[in-house]
């Protein structure tokens, strides 16, 4: 969605077009966050408060045009329908061919918080950023962003957005053993965005060309001079010291007077004059990617809504309101069952409350959805070790061992799991040795009992031999390891035989 073009159209046509857009595009999620709230007029560009809005001069003859714009808004303001190729990420700035303008928000009263939120919403991996080094550490350097070199151009110089360039993303130079020794605080750096953490509003950058998309691979990364700032930023610096309006800056730009500006921009953007994009929906559908259809849009919308619930839950958790926090996490997972941040946050709360098995389940699902999520892996390892300790106290040593092994399989460098596993194995070895000694002792006791019973039997037989014949039964008891016998003594004076039955 071309947001800037939409704002220009609203500024030109005014509330009439705004009302029609709300009626026609109310089911389109792309427009919900872009249209002003009911009752709010389109915000005019800064610098033109004394001139009447253009829409006040419109007549009823424009009604049909406004209705057409409202009905076809999703196609008119779309960015992805280019028949001759994809939309370029950036156009080479050349003010002789077209008007290079500062970001539109520079001419508008946009709150700082809103501009920061819009920046983190639009920034993508591979975008080019320019900033100044503020501090250098052993693990890399930090820089505060000044402007953008590609992607959605925004005014960010006053937002104090900080980015980290890790040591591994700093190329080494032949004259410097330490890559960081080549840089110093105050250097102006052009870099590529390597990773974006929108939840915590953090950026990681790289100075390697491999971090750039193919169409920007020729861009020089590293230290630059102030003369190499993008033209749009230099225009911003010029306008900052004047009170010129957007229109005044536009009209004094050399490229604005270029009679071939339309043909030049059409060629750069891949627009064909012989085969222009159609506004017929039946012909347009082939130009939309799968992620532009309703299910994909609904999934992104649900993920954004769920993330807001997670943020609210984290705020509750920080002040000890665990019930409210759990409700928010559950709500987030009802909206988006695979939301990784919600699963990790709920798992942490389960672990805090002692429900370790539930915490482990949430962390494992989070890792399945995002195997590179560091907090999910870290918390899962810690919880597995804690659960293994509980099982060890319950004398379930084999189960405890499996939990420790699982933690080490997730992170081989997790010292806590390694120490617990080593200690458990020593305990298991000692317990096994004690069992073997106990079994040997019991075996000796059984053998001793058998010998004692046999001695008693022989003694008894000797005593009874003098009194007369004896019949007896002997039976071995396997459970106790003892012999039982019964005697039947009779007097037979004429014989000395023993009858054994």
SVG drawing of the C-alpha trace seen along z (x, -y; Angstrom):
<svg xmlns="http://www.w3.org/2000/svg" viewBox="-22 -32 71 140">
<polyline fill="none" stroke="black" stroke-width="0.4" points="0.0,0.0 1.4,-3.4 0.8,-5.3 2.3,-8.6 0.1,-8.6 -3.0,-7.9 -2.2,-10.8 -1.7,-13.1 -5.1,-12.0 -6.8,-12.6 -5.2,-16.0 -6.4,-17.0 -10.0,-15.6 -10.7,-16.1 -13.4,-14.6 -15.6,-13.6 -13.1,-11.0 -12.3,-9.9 -16.0,-9.0 -16.2,-7.1 -13.0,-5.2 -14.4,-4.1 -17.6,-2.9 -15.9,-1.1 -12.7,0.3 -14.0,1.1 -13.1,4.8 -9.6,4.1 -7.1,4.4 -4.6,2.3 -6.7,-0.8 -7.7,-0.5 -4.4,-1.7 -3.9,-4.4 -7.2,-6.3 -7.6,-9.0 -10.2,-8.3 -13.8,-9.4 -14.2,-13.2 -10.6,-14.0 -9.8,-15.8 -6.8,-14.9 -3.7,-16.5 -2.3,-19.1 1.4,-19.4 3.3,-21.6 4.1,-25.0 0.7,-25.7 -1.6,-26.6 -2.5,-30.0 -3.8,-28.8 -7.3,-27.2 -7.3,-23.4 -7.5,-22.3 -10.6,-20.2 -12.6,-23.3 -12.4,-24.4 -13.8,-21.1 -17.2,-21.1 -19.9,-18.4 -18.3,-17.5 -15.6,-15.7 -18.0,-13.3 -17.8,-10.7 -14.0,-10.8 -14.0,-10.4 -16.4,-7.4 -14.1,-5.8 -11.1,-6.3 -12.8,-4.8 -14.0,-1.7 -10.6,-1.1 -8.5,-2.3 -7.0,1.1 -5.7,1.2 -4.9,-2.5 -2.7,-2.7 -1.2,0.8 2.6,1.2 2.8,4.7 1.1,4.6 4.0,4.0 3.7,6.1 7.3,5.6 9.0,6.6 8.9,6.0 9.0,2.6 12.6,1.4 13.7,1.0 15.4,-2.3 15.8,-4.7 19.1,-6.3 18.7,-9.8 19.3,-12.3 17.6,-15.6 18.2,-16.5 15.6,-13.8 13.0,-14.0 12.3,-15.9 14.2,-14.5 12.2,-15.4 12.8,-15.2 10.5,-12.8 6.9,-14.1 6.7,-14.0 9.3,-16.7 6.5,-19.1 3.9,-17.7 3.4,-17.7 3.9,-14.0 4.4,-13.0 7.9,-11.6 6.4,-8.3 4.4,-7.7 7.4,-8.3 9.4,-5.8 6.6,-3.2 6.3,-3.7 10.1,-3.3 10.2,0.1 7.1,1.2 8.6,0.4 12.3,1.2 13.3,4.6 16.4,6.8 18.7,5.6 17.7,2.0 20.5,-0.5 21.0,-2.8 23.4,-5.6 24.6,-6.6 27.3,-7.9 29.4,-5.7 28.8,-6.6 30.8,-4.0 33.1,-1.1 33.2,2.0 35.2,5.3 32.1,7.0 31.3,4.4 30.2,0.8 27.0,-1.2 25.8,-3.9 22.9,-6.3 21.0,-6.4 20.9,-9.6 18.9,-8.6 18.0,-5.8 19.5,-4.9 16.9,-2.5 13.4,-1.2 10.7,-3.5 12.5,-6.9 11.6,-8.5 12.8,-11.3 14.7,-9.7 17.6,-11.9 15.9,-13.1 14.6,-9.7 17.8,-8.5 17.5,-5.0 20.6,-3.0 21.9,0.0 24.6,2.6 27.2,3.8 28.7,7.0 32.4,7.8 31.6,10.7 29.9,8.3 32.9,6.0 35.3,6.9 39.0,6.9 41.4,4.5 44.9,5.5 46.6,2.8 44.7,3.5 44.8,6.7 41.7,5.8 38.8,4.9 37.5,2.4 40.7,0.5 40.0,-0.9 36.9,-2.8 36.6,-5.5 33.7,-7.4 32.2,-10.0 32.7,-8.1 29.8,-8.2 28.9,-4.6 26.8,-3.2 25.5,0.3 23.0,3.0 20.2,4.0 20.9,7.6 18.2,8.3 15.1,6.4 13.6,6.9 10.4,5.0 9.2,6.1 12.1,4.6 12.8,2.0 16.4,3.1 18.5,3.3 21.5,5.3 23.6,4.2 26.4,5.6 29.2,4.1 29.4,7.2 27.9,6.9 26.3,10.3 23.7,8.6 22.4,6.6 19.8,7.8 21.2,8.4 19.9,5.1 21.9,3.2 25.0,5.3 27.1,2.6 26.6,0.2 29.7,-0.7 29.4,0.1 31.6,-1.2 33.0,-4.7 31.7,-7.5 31.9,-11.3 29.2,-13.8 29.3,-14.4 28.1,-10.9 24.8,-11.4 21.7,-10.6 20.4,-13.5 17.0,-13.4 18.8,-13.9 20.8,-16.8 17.6,-18.3 16.1,-17.8 19.1,-19.7 18.5,-22.6 14.8,-22.7 15.3,-22.5 16.8,-25.9 13.9,-27.5 10.2,-27.8 9.5,-26.5 6.4,-24.4 6.4,-21.1 5.1,-22.7 7.8,-25.4 10.6,-22.8 9.0,-20.7 8.7,-23.5 12.3,-24.7 13.7,-21.2 15.3,-21.0 13.9,-17.6 10.3,-18.8 10.7,-20.8 11.9,-17.8 9.4,-17.3 10.4,-13.6 10.0,-13.0 7.0,-10.7 8.7,-8.5 11.8,-8.4 10.0,-7.3 7.8,-4.8 10.9,-3.1 12.6,-3.0 9.5,-1.6 8.8,1.0 5.6,-0.5 4.8,0.1 3.1,-2.5 1.9,0.1 0.6,2.5 -0.4,0.4 -1.7,2.0 -5.4,2.7 -7.9,1.7 -10.2,4.6 -10.1,7.0 -10.3,10.1 -7.2,9.1 -5.4,7.9 -5.5,11.1 -2.5,12.6 -0.4,9.7 -1.0,10.3 1.3,12.5 -0.2,15.1 0.7,13.1 -1.6,10.3 -4.8,12.5 -7.1,12.5 -5.8,15.6 -2.2,14.2 -3.4,10.7 -5.6,12.1 -2.6,14.1 -0.4,11.0 -3.2,9.0 -3.7,11.7 0.0,11.8 0.1,8.0 -3.0,8.1 -1.6,11.0 1.7,9.2 -0.2,6.3 -1.7,8.7 1.7,10.1 3.0,6.6 0.1,5.9 0.7,9.3 4.4,8.5 3.5,5.2 1.2,7.0 3.9,9.6 6.4,6.9 4.2,5.6 3.3,9.0 -0.2,9.2 0.2,12.8 -3.5,13.7 -4.0,10.7 -0.8,11.6 -1.9,15.2 -5.2,13.9 -3.5,11.7 -1.1,14.5 -4.1,16.9 -5.9,14.3 -2.9,13.8 -2.7,17.6 -6.4,17.7 -5.9,15.0 -2.7,16.6 -2.0,20.1 1.5,20.2 2.6,16.8 6.2,17.5 6.4,14.5 3.1,15.4 4.3,19.0 7.6,18.0 6.0,15.4 3.4,17.9 6.0,20.6 8.1,18.2 5.0,17.5 4.3,21.2 7.9,21.8 7.6,18.9 4.4,20.5 6.1,24.0 4.1,25.6 7.3,26.9 5.7,29.4 3.4,26.8 6.3,24.4 8.3,27.1 5.4,27.7 5.1,24.0 8.9,23.6 9.1,26.7 6.2,25.4 7.8,22.0 11.1,23.6 9.3,25.7 7.8,22.5 11.0,20.6 14.1,22.7 16.4,19.7 14.5,18.0 17.2,17.5 14.9,16.9 12.8,20.0 15.9,22.2 17.5,20.6 14.3,20.9 13.6,24.4 17.1,25.5 16.8,23.9 13.3,25.4 14.5,28.9 17.3,28.8 14.9,27.6 12.5,30.4 15.3,32.9 16.2,31.8 12.7,32.4 12.7,35.9 16.1,36.5 14.7,35.6 11.8,38.1 14.5,40.8 13.5,41.1 17.0,41.0 16.6,42.3 13.9,39.7 16.0,37.0 18.9,38.1 16.8,37.9 15.9,34.2 19.5,33.3 20.5,35.0 17.7,33.1 18.9,29.8 22.4,30.5 21.2,31.6 19.6,28.1 22.7,26.3 26.0,28.2 27.5,25.3 24.9,25.2 27.1,25.7 24.3,26.1 22.9,29.1 26.4,30.7 27.2,30.3 23.8,31.7 24.3,34.7 27.8,35.4 26.6,35.3 23.6,37.5 25.7,40.2 28.1,40.3 25.0,40.7 23.7,43.5 27.0,45.3 27.2,45.1 23.6,46.3 24.3,49.3 27.3,50.3 25.3,50.1 22.6,52.3 25.2,54.9 26.7,55.0 23.2,55.4 22.4,58.2 25.7,60.0 25.0,59.7 21.5,61.1 22.9,64.0 25.4,64.8 22.6,64.7 20.5,67.1 23.4,69.6 24.1,69.2 20.5,70.0 20.6,73.2 23.7,74.4 22.2,73.8 19.0,75.7 21.1,78.7 23.1,78.7 20.0,78.8 18.6,81.7 21.7,83.8 21.8,83.1 18.2,84.1 18.7,87.3 21.6,88.3 19.5,87.7 16.5,89.6 18.6,92.6 19.0,93.7 15.3,93.7 14.0,95.6 13.1,95.6 12.1,92.2 10.2,91.3 10.3,87.7 9.5,85.4 11.9,82.6 10.6,79.7 12.7,76.8 11.0,73.3 12.4,71.3 11.0,67.9 12.8,68.1 15.7,70.3 15.0,72.6 14.2,76.4 11.1,77.6 10.7,81.1 8.3,83.2 9.3,86.2 7.3,89.3 9.1,91.3 8.1,95.0 9.6,97.7 10.8,100.6 13.1,102.7 13.9,105.2 15.3,102.8 17.5,99.8 16.3,98.6 15.1,95.1 12.1,94.7 12.2,91.5 9.0,90.4"/>
</svg>
